[in-house]
């Protein structure tokens, strides 16, 4: 197994977060009253309770590096996420450093950067 890291993100409600990410293709791998682990292929997101989190002032974030950014963006649009409000999805664009990057803001205000994997 190769080295890896997984983001630890806040949530206000386990069920709502599981449902939100479940619609995007993630499945619960573990859940108890203090922790939840969601997976989608090789992607892993871990969550901890933060019931007093204000999603409008949250500064939590992480990056998902994706082999097919466009397919994941299509899934997000397909479940009804729009580019306004919260949660929301921002379309991928080429950043100044050359990579295509989109963004997802989840129910709890976490910024999830969506980065297209580049060929070596």
FIBASE-113181 format. One line per field, with one value per residue (C-alpha): residue number from 1; x, y, z. Coordinates in nm, 3 decimals. Each point is the difference from the previous one (the first is absolute). Example, Ala and Ser with C-alpha at 12.3 -4.5 7.8 and 13.67 -1.06 7.14 Angstrom:
# FIBASE-113181
seq	[1, 2] $
xx	[1.230, 0.137] $
yy	[-0.450, 0.344] $
zz	[0.780, -0.066] $
***
This chain:
# FIBASE-113181
seq	[1, 2, 3, 4, 5, 6, 7, 8, 9, 10, 11, 12, 13, 14, 15, 16, 17, 18, 19, 20, 21, 22, 23, 24, 25, 26, 27, 28, 29, 30, 31, 32, 33, 34, 35, 36, 37, 38, 39, 40, 41, 42, 43, 44, 45, 46, 47, 48, 49, 50, 51, 52, 53, 54, 55, 56, 57, 58, 59, 60, 61, 62, 63, 64, 65, 66, 67, 68, 69, 70, 71, 72, 73, 74, 75, 76, 77, 78, 79, 80, 81, 82, 83, 84, 85, 86, 87, 88, 89, 90, 91, 92, 93, 94, 95, 96, 97, 98, 99, 100, 101, 102, 103, 104, 105, 106, 107, 108, 109, 110, 111, 112, 113, 114, 115, 116, 117, 118, 119, 120] $
xx	[0.000, 0.131, 0.018, -0.311, -0.164, -0.366, -0.164, -0.181, -0.297, -0.267, -0.369, -0.309, -0.214, 0.124, -0.315, -0.017, 0.370, -0.021, -0.300, 0.166, 0.321, -0.196, -0.175, 0.349, 0.095, 0.160, -0.085, 0.029, 0.290, -0.017, -0.229, -0.050, -0.108, 0.342, 0.133, -0.103, 0.207, -0.133, 0.160, -0.043, 0.246, 0.340, -0.131, -0.040, -0.163, -0.017, -0.238, -0.028, -0.291, 0.012, -0.360, 0.068, 0.171, -0.124, 0.016, 0.014, 0.326, 0.164, 0.363, 0.030, 0.114, 0.156, 0.093, -0.128, 0.236, -0.207, 0.083, -0.326, -0.092, -0.266, -0.183, -0.006, -0.117, -0.281, -0.107, -0.013, -0.209, -0.219, -0.107, -0.110, 0.297, 0.019, 0.265, -0.182, -0.080, 0.120, 0.062, 0.127, 0.227, 0.232, 0.095, 0.357, 0.234, 0.369, 0.187, 0.309, 0.222, -0.137, -0.237, -0.377, -0.174, -0.364, -0.149, -0.273, -0.133, -0.176, -0.288, 0.236, 0.191, 0.304, 0.181, 0.083, 0.236, -0.041, 0.329, 0.050, 0.289, 0.261, 0.201, 0.356] $
yy	[0.000, 0.346, 0.287, 0.212, 0.274, 0.063, 0.329, 0.024, 0.229, 0.143, -0.075, 0.113, -0.306, -0.349, -0.097, 0.316, -0.017, -0.370, 0.069, 0.296, -0.188, -0.321, 0.178, 0.072, -0.369, -0.032, -0.290, -0.029, -0.222, 0.080, 0.197, 0.037, 0.296, 0.168, -0.081, -0.085, -0.122, 0.030, -0.153, 0.034, -0.227, 0.100, 0.329, 0.008, 0.277, -0.016, 0.209, 0.103, 0.171, 0.378, 0.088, 0.372, 0.049, 0.300, -0.108, 0.362, 0.065, -0.343, -0.001, -0.378, -0.132, -0.291, -0.110, -0.295, -0.090, -0.167, -0.198, 0.122, 0.339, 0.054, -0.320, 0.095, 0.351, -0.155, -0.213, 0.314, 0.186, -0.307, -0.001, 0.361, 0.195, 0.346, 0.270, 0.223, -0.037, -0.271, -0.283, 0.078, -0.116, 0.226, -0.107, -0.111, 0.254, 0.015, 0.167, 0.218, -0.296, -0.208, -0.248, -0.020, 0.058, 0.014, 0.047, -0.150, 0.168, -0.259, 0.032, 0.105, 0.261, -0.217, 0.096, -0.316, 0.086, -0.234, -0.037, -0.184, -0.246, 0.083, -0.250, -0.046] $
zz	[0.000, -0.082, 0.245, 0.022, 0.202, 0.068, 0.093, 0.333, -0.051, 0.229, -0.023, 0.184, -0.072, -0.092, -0.190, -0.212, -0.086, -0.086, -0.224, -0.172, -0.082, -0.066, -0.288, -0.141, 0.007, 0.345, 0.232, 0.375, 0.100, 0.371, 0.227, 0.370, 0.213, -0.027, -0.347, -0.354, -0.294, -0.355, -0.309, -0.375, -0.175, 0.138, 0.141, 0.379, 0.205, 0.379, 0.208, 0.364, 0.177, 0.029, 0.091, 0.053, -0.338, -0.195, -0.367, -0.115, 0.187, -0.023, -0.113, -0.038, -0.339, -0.181, -0.352, -0.199, -0.282, -0.269, -0.313, -0.160, 0.139, -0.265, 0.093, 0.370, -0.087, -0.209, 0.298, 0.217, -0.257, -0.047, 0.366, -0.030, 0.134, -0.151, -0.007, 0.249, 0.368, 0.228, -0.064, -0.350, -0.280, -0.200, -0.351, -0.067, -0.155, -0.079, 0.287, -0.040, 0.091, -0.288, 0.164, -0.047, 0.333, 0.106, 0.344, 0.211, 0.314, 0.215, 0.248, 0.279, -0.199, -0.070, -0.320, -0.196, -0.285, -0.295, -0.185, -0.328, 0.027, -0.258, -0.196, 0.131] $
***
